[in-house]
């Protein structure tokens, strides 16, 4: 009996090839295979993960303790700085979209050539808790003005902050908004919030209560109109913060085995410092320190999030950060910041979408280095809008990471072309793309034409950095653009 054969091959040979699958997993714009993009994104996540890097935990903890100790010395130098504050530490610097400061000059720093990993620290220098303080809000631009009362806790507030006062708020009494406290006593236990393996933020708290340093002040006399109150100027606060920090830094004596402060500079409304870890391997960590006003309560006009459900009760507070007023560059208005809410939202975002965002951010990083583009925070906001618009089951499927990454880049291109993006927390408010949007749009178009090639190059760069001991740059040696011969901190004001 003749044996069965497949063509000329015996039956025990390899099976015939399976019928070709419909080509539904191809990106229409570039022709890239989505499965390949997803695999590259997963590989990039392995190579760039700070948590999985060698001996990174002690480096970060020592650097964090160094910064907190530095701020303690700042209080000794200037008692206006709160002795005990609740600090919010975010993984990723401002140039990586950690906080929205608008299209402001951010300095020439680039992750890789200049530092290995970046962090943002929100440092409350003033606290609003109760009806004694007046917060005036411009409902069109959502800029805020902090009108200081005459007395607080028996102390003359205006006299203490005389060098940081700005002009009276425009608009007068009609734009007054009183924040309503919706939050109980704050939880003062130290915590680290890391909901996913690829999460890019940490939520670290110091023991202390920012509300203890602030007591309710009496209402202003009837004869004193609110529009005549002097305001706390964010630009002057940022300048004061940097000046006192510089005084403390210049007096530091290097301690063997401790991080070394090698650079500090003021950019717009925040201060950037670079810390060199003792190693080996030697790492350079960037910290963006932002002096903020913490506000207990919830601003009028802030929206809810249908996809996330109600946020935790401790999230009913927000910050005022120094931010440029696009319409009035010389104005002394603050900008509303919802970093605490964003941290809570990140814990609810599916891991594949977080991976897609991290990959898009890595691709965007070299395109925005040294520019004033606000694209990194626009990309971050698109992450929340994606959760609002797309089914959770789609975003949670690991095989969709490649498509999500391309989708985020496409949405970012549309926002850059329009010049604005709707604010996620404030209805009617727009986020501005900045003056460099046109050039960035062209660079994104070139990248979008061959995303697989761009991702391959990013993965290879991450592998090289990891072998060298660094996270995204040269490893244990000198970093390009960062002098290594400094005896002490290098201070600049730009």
N, C-alpha and C positions, 0 to 999 in steps of 0.2 A: 504494500500500500504506500502510495507516495505521501511523503510528509507535506503538511501545509506550509506554504511559503508566502512571504510578503514580497511580491515582485520576484526578484532573484535571491532574496535573503531568506534563510531558514526562519521558522516561526519563533525560535528562541532568541532571535536577534533583537536589537533595539526597536521599540515601537515607532510607528510612523509619526512624523511631526504633527502636532496638534494644528487644527485649522487656525488661521490667522485671526487674532482678535480685532474687533473694530477699533480703529485708531481714535478713541475718544479721550485718551489721556495725553493729548498733545496740546501745547499752548499755541493757539491760533496765531498770535502776533509774532512769535519768535521761532516756532517750530520745535521748541525744547520739549523733551519728555518730562511730564510732571513727576513721574516716579523717580527719575534721576535727580530732579531738583529737590525732592523730599529727602532722598538719601544724602545729598550734599548738605542740606540744612541740618539733618541729624548729626552728621560728622562735624560740622562747624560747632554745634552745641557741645559736643564732647571736647573739642579742642579749646574752646573759649571759656569753658566753665571755670569761674573763679573758685568755686567750692571744691572741685576735683583737682585743682592744681597742687603741686607738692609744697607742703609746709606753708600753706597760705593762712590757715587759721590764726596761728600766733602772730604773724605779721600784721594782720588786720586788727587784732585785739590790741597789740602794742601801739599801733598807729592811732586807733580810736582813743585809747587811754591818754596818749600824748596830747591829742587835740583837746580833750576834755580838761586835762590839767592846764593847758595853755589858756583856755577860757577862764579857769579858776584864777589864774594870775591876772587876767584882764580885770576881773572884779576887784582884786586887791588894788589895782592901779587906779580904777575909776569905779566908785561905789554905785554909780548909776546902772552899771551892768548887773543884772539879777544874780545873786549868789547861788541860788538853786533854781534851775530851769529845766523844763521838760524839752529835751532836744529830739528832733526827728532827723534820723540819718537815713538817706536814700542811696541805694546802690546806683551808680551812674552819675556822671557830672552833668552840669547844665548843658554842655555841648552834646550830650547824649539824650537830651530831652527830659531830664528829671523834673524840671520846673519851667513854667512859662514866664520868661522875662521879656517877651517880645523880641523883635529883631534888633537886639542890642549888640554892641561890640563885645566879644567874648574872649579876646586875646588869641595868640597864635598857637595855642596848645593843640596837639593832636595825639590821640591815643595810639601808642606804638612808638613813634619817634621820641615823644617827650615824657610819657608816663605809661605805666602798666595797667592801672585800674583807677577809675574815678569814683568819687562819692560826693554827695551834696548834703550839707548839714544846715538845717534851719535853726537859727539861734534867736529865740525871743528876747528882745531888749525892752519890750513894753507889753503889757497885758491889759486887755479890756474884759472886765467881768462885772456886769451889773449896769444899771441905768445911769450911773453917774458920769460916764464918758459919752461923748457925742461922736458918732461915726456918720459922716455925711457921704452919700453915695450918688454919683452921677449915673442915672439910669440909662443914659445913652452910651457912654463909653465904659461904664462900670469901673471908673476910677473912684477911689475913696480918699477922703481927707479926714485925718484924725485931729480933732479940735481939742487941745489940752485944757483941762479945767485949771482953775487957779490953785486949788489945794487938793491934795490927796493924802489921806492918812496923816493929816496934820503937817504935811510938808508942801512947800511951794513947788509945784511941778514945773511951772513955766520958768521959774528961776533956775531950777536944776538943768533944764533942757534948753537954756537960752541960746546956746551956740548951734542948736539943731532946729530952730523954729523957722517956719516959712510964712508966706503971706496968708491972709485970711482966705477961706474957701470961696470960690466963685459960686454964685447962685443963692447964697444966703440960706435962710430958714426953710425954703421950700424943698430943698434937697436933703433935709435931715432924715437920717434913718437910724433908729435906735435898735441895736441888736438885742434880741430877747434870749436870755439864757435858757437853753433846753437841756443842759447837761448837769448831771449830779457831780459829786466829788470824783476827781480823776483817779484812775488806777495808777499808782505810783510804782508798781513793781516793774523791774527791768524785764524786757521781753525782746525776742527776735522773731520777726514774722517772715517765714520762708515757706509759702504755701506750695510751691512747685520746685522741681529740680532746676528749672531754668529761670526761676524768678530773678528779677534784676534789682530788687530793693530789699532793704532791711529796715525794720522799725525798732530802733534802740531808744530806750528812755533812761534818763538819769533819775535817781531818787530825788524827789523834791516836788514842789507844787508851785506852778507859776502864778496861781491865784493868791498865794499868801502874801506876795510882795505888793499886791494892789488891793486897796480897800475902796469901798464906795465913797465918792466925794460928794459933798453937798451940791445941790443944784446951783447954777450961777444966779447971781442977783438979777432981779427982773430988769434992771437998768442996763444989763450987759447983754447985748444982742448976740446970738450965736455967730452971725457972720463976722463979728469983730474979734472972735477968738483966734489966737494964733494957732497955726497948724504945725504938726511935726513933719518936717521935710525929709522924705526918704533919701534924697541925695546927700543931705548933710548928715543924716544918721549913718549912711554907708561910709562917708568920709571920716566921721568920728570913730566908727568901729575899726576902720583900717588903721587910723593913726594910733589908737591905744594898743592895738594888736602889734603894730610895728615897734612901739616902745618896749613892749614885753619881749618880743622876739629878739631884739637887739641886745637884750640883757641876758639871754639864755647862755648857759655854759654847757657845751656838749658833754653828755654822759656816755661812757662806753657801754655798748650793748643796747642803747636806746635809739629810737628813730631820730634822724637829723633833719631839721628844717633847713632846706637848701634854697627855697625860693618863696617869695610872697609878693603879690601884686594886686592892686585894686582894678577891677574892670566894671564899669557901670555901677550897679548897686550891690556888688558882692566882692568878696576877697578870695583869691585863689592861692593856695599854698601847696607846695610839693614837699613830701616827706620821703627821705631815703631810709629804707629799712636796713638793719645791720647785716642781714644775710648770714651766710650765703644761701641762695643767690640774692644779690642786691636787687631790690625793687624800688621803683619810684611810684608813690601813691599820690594822687591828686585829690584835694578836698576843696570844694567850693563852699565857703561860709557865707550865708546870707542872713543879715540882720533883719528880723521880721517882727511884726506885731501879731500876737496871738489873740484871737477873738472868740469868746465863748458865745455860742448861739449859732444862728443860721441866717444868712443874708436874704433879704426880700428878693424874690424873683428867681432864686435857685431852683432847678428842676429836680424831679425824682428820676429814678432809673428803673424802668419797667422790667428789664431783663434780669436785673440783679436782685430785685426785691428790696425791702427796707434794709438800710445799712445799720451797723451796730450803733447803740446809743452813744458810745464815746466818740463817734465820728461827727457829732453835731457841733463842730467848731471849725474855724477856718483861719487862714493867715492873711496878713497884708504884707506884700513883698515889694521892694523897690522895682518899679516898672516904668518904662518910658511912655509918656502920653503922646500918641501919634499926632494929635491935633494941636497940643500945647506942649512943645518940648521943654519949656522952662517951668512948667507947672510943678507943684509939689504934691501931686497925687500919688497914692499907693495903688497897687494892683491886687485884686483878689486871687488867692491861691488855695486850691483844694487838695493839697498833697496828701493829707490824711485820708480823704475819701478815695483818692486814686489808689492808695496803698490797699485799702479795703477791697476795691474793685479788682485789683490785680489778683487777689486770692481767689476770685470767682471765675477768672478767664481760663478756658481750657488750655491744657499744656501745649497741644499742637499749634494753637494760635499764638501762644507766647513764643514758641520756637520760630514761627514764621516772622513775628515782629522782630525778634532778636537778629534774625538773618537779614531782614530788610534794613535794620539799623546798622548792621555791620557793612552792608553794601553802601549805605548812605554816608557813613563816617568819613571816608576820604574826600567825598565830594563837597562837604560843608566845612572842612577844616579851615580855620582862619577866616571864615566869612561871617557875615551878620545874619545869615539866613536862620529863620525860626523853624526850619523843616523838621528837625528831630522831634520837637514837641507836637508839631502837626501830625507826624507819623504816630506818635503816642495817642493822640486824640482819636485818630482813625481806628485805632485798636478798640476803643470803647464803642464807637459808632458801628463797627462790624458786629459786635455782640448784640447791639440793639437791632440790627437789620437781618442778620443771618440766623438760621436754625442752630441751636446749640449742638444737636447731633452731628451736623455737618462740620462745625468748628472743632469738635472733639475727636474726629477721626484722624489718626496719625497720617494716613496716606494723603490727606488734603493739605498738609503743611506747605507743599510747593505751590499749589494754587492760591492759598491764602497769602503767601509772600508776594506773589505777582499781583494779587488783588490790592494789597496795601500800597505797593509801588504805583499802580495805576491810579488809585484814589489820590495818592499824594501828588501825582502829576496834574490831576484835575484841579486840586486845591491850589497848586502853584500857578496854574494857568488863570484861575479865577482871582488869585491874589488874596483870598480869604478862605476861612473854614469856620463853620458854626461852632461856637464854644459849646462844650459838652454839658457844662453845669449851669450856665447862665443863658437863659432864653433871650434871643435877639442880639447877643454879643458875638462879634466876629474876632477870630484870631487872624493876625496879619502875617503874610508870608515873608515880607521884607523886600528890600531893594534888589537882592540877588536872586529873586525867584526865576527870572528869565534865563540866566546862565545855568542855574541848577536844573531847570526844566530840560534844557538841551543835553546836559550831562546824563540825566535820567533816561532820556530817550535813547542815547547810545548804549547805556547799560541794559535797558529793557530789550534791545535788539538781540542780545545774546546773554541772557541771565545765567545760563549754565557755565559759560566761560568766566563770568564775573564771580560766581560762587566758588568755582574751582580755585581761582586765584586767591580768594579770601581764605579758603580752607588751607591752602599751602602756606600763606603768610602766618596763619594761626599755628600751624604745625612747627614752622621755623621758630616762632617766638616761644613755643612751649619747650622745644628742645634746648633753647638757650636759657631757660629758667625764668623768662618773663612771660607775661600774659599776652601782650600784643605789641611787642617791640623787641629791641635787643635785650638780652637777658641780664647777666650779672655784670656786664661791663658798663662803660659810660653810655648814656643815652644821647643820641644826636640832638643838638640844640640845647642841651642842659650842661652847663659847665660843671666840672668835677673838682675844680681847684678852690672852690669857695671855702673859707674857714668858718663862715657863719652864714646866717640867712641873707639872701639877696632880696632887697625890697625895692619895689617900684610902684608907681602910681600912674595908670594909664586911663 
